[in-house]
């Protein structure tokens, strides 16, 4: 059975994003983000992105979160302390290095 993750989009609507068949999401229960409203991680401006980054900075699962967002091609919100633009740049550098 294919797993999915509920994601709150910038406009506050909820979207179910399918994950890989074997994607392990158990790390999500350990994220600092679990203590904050999801909308904080889908900001509409740079100030909101900076606030989300500060929450991510002390998180024990930042690396797993970032890798998950890149692998699953999630293009909204702050994941692993990185904005959408930063994740696109990381993915582009990885593709170029292959």
Residue pairs with C-beta under 8 A, 6 or more apart in sequence:
2 18
2 19
2 21
3 18
3 19
3 20
3 21
3 23
3 25
4 16
4 17
4 18
4 19
5 16
5 17
5 19
5 25
5 28
5 72
6 14
6 15
6 16
6 17
7 14
7 15
7 16
7 17
7 38
7 74
7 76
7 77
8 14
8 15
8 38
8 39
8 42
8 77
9 15
9 42
9 76
10 42
10 43
10 44
10 76
10 77
12 39
17 72
17 74
19 25
19 72
20 71
20 72
23 68
23 71
23 72
25 68
27 61
27 64
27 65
27 68
28 34
28 61
28 65
30 60
30 61
31 59
31 61
31 65
32 55
32 56
32 58
32 59
33 40
33 41
33 55
33 56
33 59
36 55
40 48
40 51
40 52
40 55
41 52
41 55
41 77
41 78
41 79
42 76
42 77
42 78
43 49
43 51
43 52
43 78
49 78
49 83
52 77
52 78
52 81
53 78
53 81
56 62
56 65
56 78
56 80
56 81
57 81
59 65
59 81
62 80
62 81
63 80
64 80
65 79
65 80
65 81
66 79
66 80
66 81
66 82
66 87
66 90
67 80
68 74
68 79
68 80
69 79
69 80
69 82
69 87
70 87
70 90
70 91
70 94
74 87
75 84
75 87
75 88
76 84
77 84
79 87
80 87
82 90
